Amino acid sequence: MIKTEQEYKRCMAQVAQQEQLLAAQRAELEKMGLEEEQIERGLAPARFFGERLRREIHEYECYKSGHFDMSCTLDNIGRQLIAFRIYKGLSQAELAKRLGVSPPQVSRDERNEYGGASMEKIKQVLKALEMEVLIVPNELEKVSG
């Protein structure tokens, strides 16, 4: 998951570099006289990596533009908090200042997607982001509860 504008720009550059590399590899394989099916098989692993990056870029762009579900489960609240920060256009350092904690603390929390965070901490982050969220039971809780 892309969490910062810097990561986003780095991923965009990686995708552009990956496309150039794929084009060069394709040309080399064509020079070797391989058939299209063989070329595609040879390029598949590199394409897989590029597609994963493109999905992450798309997800980040959706967050920035506010296209995400406002309901979540306790299992994905961490990703939602990160999406809200991105949507609000705040850096991790700006969120840290609002929370009265260090920027490395916010970075650690986001790296762990707020795993193990207390409900109080989640509420503090939501308040700092000026966001409200509907927390719904996750599927497992619906079945067993």
JOZIMO-V561062 format. One record per backbone hydrogen bond with DSSP energy under -1.0 kcal/mol. NH is the residue of the N-H (numbers start at 1). CO is the residue of the C=O. If there is no record, write none. Layout:
nh->NH co->CO
nh->NH co->CO
This chain:
nh->8 co->4
nh->9 co->5
nh->10 co->6
nh->11 co->7
nh->12 co->8
nh->13 co->9
nh->14 co->10
nh->15 co->11
nh->16 co->12
nh->17 co->13
nh->18 co->14
nh->19 co->15
nh->20 co->16
nh->21 co->17
nh->22 co->18
nh->23 co->19
nh->24 co->20
nh->25 co->21
nh->26 co->22
nh->27 co->23
nh->28 co->24
nh->29 co->25
nh->30 co->26
nh->31 co->27
nh->32 co->28
nh->33 co->30
nh->34 co->29
nh->39 co->35
nh->40 co->36
nh->41 co->37
nh->42 co->38
nh->43 co->39
nh->44 co->40
nh->47 co->43
nh->48 co->44
nh->49 co->45
nh->50 co->46
nh->51 co->47
nh->52 co->48
nh->53 co->49
nh->54 co->50
nh->55 co->51
nh->56 co->52
nh->57 co->53
nh->58 co->54
nh->59 co->55
nh->60 co->56
nh->61 co->57
nh->62 co->58
nh->63 co->59
nh->64 co->60
nh->65 co->61
nh->66 co->63
nh->67 co->62
nh->68 co->66
nh->72 co->134
nh->80 co->76
nh->81 co->77
nh->82 co->78
nh->83 co->79
nh->84 co->80
nh->85 co->81
nh->86 co->82
nh->87 co->83
nh->88 co->84
nh->89 co->86
nh->90 co->85
nh->95 co->91
nh->96 co->92
nh->97 co->93
nh->98 co->94
nh->99 co->95
nh->100 co->96
nh->101 co->96
nh->106 co->102
nh->107 co->103
nh->108 co->104
nh->109 co->105
nh->110 co->106
nh->111 co->107
nh->112 co->108
nh->113 co->110
nh->114 co->109
nh->115 co->112
nh->117 co->114
nh->122 co->118
nh->123 co->119
nh->124 co->120
nh->125 co->121
nh->126 co->122
nh->127 co->123
nh->128 co->124
nh->129 co->125
nh->131 co->126
nh->134 co->70
nh->136 co->72
nh->142 co->138
nh->143 co->139
nh->144 co->140
nh->145 co->141
